[in-house]
Amino acid sequence: MDIFLLLLGFLFVGLGIIGSFLPVLPGPITGWVGLLLLHLTKVVPMDWTFLGITFVLALIIFILDYFIPAMGTKKFGGTKYGVYGTTIGLILGLLSPIPFGILIGAFLGALIGELMYDGKDTNRALKASFGAFIGFLASVTIKFSIAGVYFVLFILKFWEYKEAFFS
């Protein structure tokens, strides 16, 4: 059972990193579930302080993820159409075979969303879509950093108890 929890936990911290880029998967929280699964094994002792701190951090990042792109859009004069466009463009960019499709999709989606709101002012739409894009990049950077730290913590904790897993 411990090996199953170890492998499942590894899968979850890996999905946490992938979830940093995908809007459908909450990256840091998914990574935290991987840490929890590792601590649920009989090999690794339960550390509620560690799990509590990492959970609160993941929850804060999860909540901030809803505000950061919108703050970037608003700071540069954008509307909710730019935020929606960013999300749609992000998903389409993810599915595209173009390198950096996520980044291009997020920017173009924000631009198209802003142009749909007010098609007459191209300069304002460009500025607002740039703000949405910057907000998206900031959000992804924060989520990726936390998910990466959770991945490293998982590996370090596993490495500390690796003999006990395979004995």
C-alpha positions in Angstrom: 0.0 0.0 0.0 2.9 2.4 0.8 4.3 2.0 -2.8 0.9 2.7 -4.2 0.6 5.9 -2.1 4.1 6.9 -3.1 3.4 6.5 -6.8 0.1 8.2 -6.5 1.7 11.1 -4.5 4.4 11.4 -7.2 1.7 11.6 -9.9 -0.1 14.3 -7.9 3.0 16.5 -7.4 3.8 16.0 -11.1 0.2 17.1 -12.0 0.7 20.0 -9.7 3.4 21.3 -11.9 1.3 20.7 -15.1 -1.6 22.4 -13.3 0.4 25.5 -12.9 -0.2 26.2 -16.6 -3.7 24.7 -17.0 -6.6 26.7 -15.7 -8.6 23.5 -15.1 -6.3 22.0 -12.6 -5.3 23.8 -9.4 -1.5 23.3 -9.5 -0.4 24.0 -5.9 -3.3 22.2 -4.3 -2.8 19.2 -6.5 0.8 19.2 -5.6 -0.1 19.4 -1.9 -2.3 16.3 -2.2 0.8 14.5 -3.4 2.6 15.6 -0.2 -0.3 14.5 1.9 -0.3 11.1 0.2 3.4 10.7 0.9 2.7 11.5 4.6 -0.1 9.0 4.7 2.3 6.1 4.1 3.4 4.1 7.1 7.1 4.9 6.2 7.0 8.7 6.4 5.9 10.1 9.8 2.9 12.4 9.7 4.0 16.1 10.1 0.9 18.1 10.7 2.8 21.4 11.0 4.5 20.9 7.6 1.3 19.8 6.0 -0.7 22.7 7.5 1.8 25.3 6.4 2.1 23.9 2.9 -1.7 23.7 2.6 -2.3 27.3 3.7 0.2 28.4 1.2 -1.4 26.4 -1.6 -4.8 27.8 -0.6 -3.6 31.4 -0.6 -2.1 30.8 -4.1 -5.3 29.2 -5.3 -7.4 32.2 -4.2 -4.9 34.7 -5.5 -5.0 32.9 -8.9 -8.5 34.3 -9.4 -7.4 37.9 -8.7 -4.0 38.3 -10.3 -5.0 38.2 -14.0 -7.9 40.4 -13.3 -5.7 42.9 -11.4 -3.3 43.0 -14.4 -6.2 43.6 -16.8 -7.7 46.3 -14.7 -4.4 48.0 -14.0 -4.0 48.4 -17.8 -7.6 49.5 -18.4 -9.1 46.2 -19.4 -12.5 44.7 -18.9 -13.9 41.3 -18.0 -13.9 40.5 -21.7 -10.1 40.6 -21.7 -10.0 38.2 -18.8 -12.4 35.8 -20.4 -10.5 36.1 -23.7 -7.3 35.3 -21.9 -8.7 32.1 -20.5 -10.2 31.0 -23.8 -7.0 31.8 -25.6 -5.0 30.0 -23.0 -7.0 26.8 -23.6 -6.9 27.1 -27.4 -3.2 27.9 -27.2 -2.6 24.8 -25.1 -4.3 22.6 -27.8 -2.4 24.2 -30.6 0.8 22.7 -32.0 2.5 26.1 -32.1 5.5 26.5 -29.8 4.6 28.9 -26.9 0.9 28.5 -28.0 -0.2 29.1 -24.4 1.5 32.5 -24.3 0.4 33.5 -27.8 -3.2 32.2 -27.1 -3.5 34.1 -23.8 -2.4 37.4 -25.4 -4.5 37.0 -28.6 -7.5 35.9 -26.5 -7.3 39.0 -24.4 -6.9 41.2 -27.4 -9.9 39.6 -29.2 -11.9 39.9 -26.0 -11.1 43.5 -25.6 -11.8 44.2 -29.3 -15.2 42.5 -28.9 -16.0 44.9 -26.0 -14.9 48.0 -27.8 -13.7 47.4 -31.4 -13.0 51.0 -32.1 -10.1 51.7 -29.7 -7.3 49.3 -30.8 -4.7 51.0 -28.7 -6.8 50.6 -25.5 -7.5 47.0 -26.4 -3.7 46.3 -27.0 -2.8 47.9 -23.7 -5.5 46.0 -21.8 -4.6 42.7 -23.4 -1.0 43.3 -22.5 -2.2 43.8 -18.9 -4.1 40.5 -19.0 -1.1 38.8 -20.4 1.2 40.2 -17.7 -1.3 39.1 -15.0 -1.5 35.6 -16.5 2.4 35.4 -16.5 2.6 36.5 -12.9 0.0 34.0 -11.8 1.6 31.1 -13.7 5.0 32.0 -12.3 3.7 32.0 -8.7 1.9 28.7 -9.2 4.8 27.1 -10.9 7.2 28.2 -8.2 5.1 26.7 -5.4 4.3 23.5 -7.3 8.0 23.1 -8.1 8.9 23.5 -4.4 6.3 20.9 -3.5 7.8 18.6 -6.1 11.3 19.1 -4.6 10.0 18.6 -1.1 8.3 15.4 -2.1 11.6 14.1 -3.6 13.6 15.1 -0.6 11.2 13.5 1.8 11.1 10.3 -0.3 14.9 10.2 -0.5 15.2 10.5 3.3 13.1 7.4 3.8 13.8 5.5 0.5 15.3 2.4 2.2 12.2 1.9 4.3 10.0 2.0 1.2 11.9 -0.9 -0.4 12.8 -3.1 2.5 
